[in-house]
Amino acid sequence: MSELVPGCAVVTGGGSGLGRGIATALAKAGAPVAVVDLLPEGGKETVAAITSAGGRATFVQADVSRWDDVDAAIGGAVRELGPL
């Protein structure tokens, strides 16, 4: 992976599959990660896996097809983890 720039990463669909893999890889590389997903169960599992491995992560529930949810998700990520 290339060198990361300062700031948190926001991964949509982070509760499973490719999104979970990307969130985990970014956390291993040192990025704080906001895991965004419509379903809380998978998103919270991803956050638990990242934090138990020593990473920093937070879960934000959002429906990315709704602009208000996306706006709130970004705001939540910035509040919890700092700038993007």
C-alpha positions as CSV (number, residue, x, y, z in Angstrom):
1,M,0.0,0.0,0.0
2,S,1.2,3.5,-0.7
3,E,2.0,5.9,2.1
4,L,-1.1,7.3,3.8
5,V,-1.7,11.0,4.2
6,P,-2.8,12.3,7.6
7,G,-6.5,12.1,8.3
8,C,-9.2,9.5,8.8
9,A,-10.5,7.2,6.2
10,V,-14.2,6.7,5.5
11,V,-15.2,3.3,4.1
12,T,-18.7,2.7,3.0
13,G,-20.0,-0.8,3.0
14,G,-17.5,-1.6,5.7
15,G,-19.6,-4.1,7.5
16,S,-18.7,-7.0,5.2
17,G,-16.9,-8.2,2.1
18,L,-14.6,-5.9,0.2
19,G,-15.5,-2.9,2.4
20,R,-14.5,-4.8,5.5
21,G,-11.2,-5.8,3.8
22,I,-10.5,-2.3,2.8
23,A,-11.3,-0.9,6.3
24,T,-9.0,-3.5,7.9
25,A,-6.2,-2.8,5.5
26,L,-6.3,0.9,6.1
27,A,-6.4,0.4,9.8
28,K,-3.3,-1.9,9.6
29,A,-1.6,0.8,7.7
30,G,-2.2,3.3,10.5
31,A,-5.3,5.2,9.4
32,P,-8.2,5.8,11.8
33,V,-11.2,4.4,10.0
34,A,-14.9,5.3,10.0
35,V,-16.8,2.2,9.1
36,V,-20.1,3.2,7.4
37,D,-22.8,0.7,6.7
38,L,-26.6,0.4,6.6
39,L,-26.7,-2.6,9.0
40,P,-25.1,-2.0,12.4
41,E,-24.2,-5.7,13.1
42,G,-21.5,-6.1,10.5
43,G,-20.2,-2.5,10.9
44,K,-19.7,-3.0,14.6
45,E,-18.0,-6.3,14.0
46,T,-15.5,-4.6,11.7
47,V,-14.9,-1.9,14.3
48,A,-14.3,-4.5,17.0
49,A,-11.8,-6.4,14.8
50,I,-9.9,-3.2,14.1
51,T,-9.8,-2.0,17.7
52,S,-8.9,-5.4,19.1
53,A,-5.9,-5.4,16.7
54,G,-4.8,-2.0,18.1
55,G,-6.4,0.2,15.5
56,R,-8.7,3.2,15.8
57,A,-12.2,2.9,14.3
58,T,-15.8,4.0,14.8
59,F,-19.1,2.8,13.3
60,V,-21.5,5.2,11.6
61,Q,-24.8,3.9,10.4
62,A,-25.9,5.4,7.1
63,D,-27.9,4.7,3.9
64,V,-25.5,6.1,1.2
65,S,-28.4,6.5,-1.2
66,R,-29.6,9.4,1.0
67,W,-27.6,12.6,1.0
68,D,-28.6,13.6,4.6
69,D,-27.2,10.2,5.8
70,V,-24.0,10.7,3.9
71,D,-23.6,14.2,5.3
72,A,-24.3,13.0,8.9
73,A,-21.8,10.1,8.4
74,I,-19.0,12.4,7.4
75,G,-19.8,14.7,10.3
76,G,-19.7,11.8,12.7
77,A,-16.4,10.5,11.3
78,V,-14.8,13.9,11.7
79,R,-16.1,14.4,15.2
80,E,-14.9,11.0,16.3
81,L,-11.6,10.6,14.4
82,G,-10.5,14.1,13.1
83,P,-10.3,15.5,9.6
84,L,-10.5,13.4,6.5
